[in-house]
Amino acid sequence: MDLLAISAAGLAIRETAKLISEFRQSRTVKRQFESALAKALENSTSTGKTAKTSKQRYDLQSSEFIRLRDVNGNGMLSRAESGFDKTIFNRVDSNSDGQLSRDELIAYFKTQA
């Protein structure tokens, strides 16, 4: 019985740590996005590729966001890679395939402007 209680307590501690980690990640997404955006804009102006339209600007933002977070290199973001909490991720994932595409991120970033 004591071993069972210890196992249950260990599981509860791991789940709590996971939830805290996810909460912290969702709070930092905005700061990371702003940093990625600033970097993308800096890089685009230094290479002469300035975003002349809002569509180009959102394209640069989403491409840079994916580039910085795409751990497995598939060109899309899982929920873990995105750093979004479940609610936001599901709202952005318009086709419900469990991956965020560049187009889905563009649509999301337009709503945040």
Buried (B, 14 or more C-beta within 10 A) or exposed (E): EEEEEEEEEEEEEEEEEEEEEBEEBBEEBEEBBEEBBEEBBEEBEEEEEEBEEEEEBBBBBBBBBBEBBBEEEEEBBBBEBBBBBEEBBEEBBEEEEEBBBBEBBBBBBBEEE
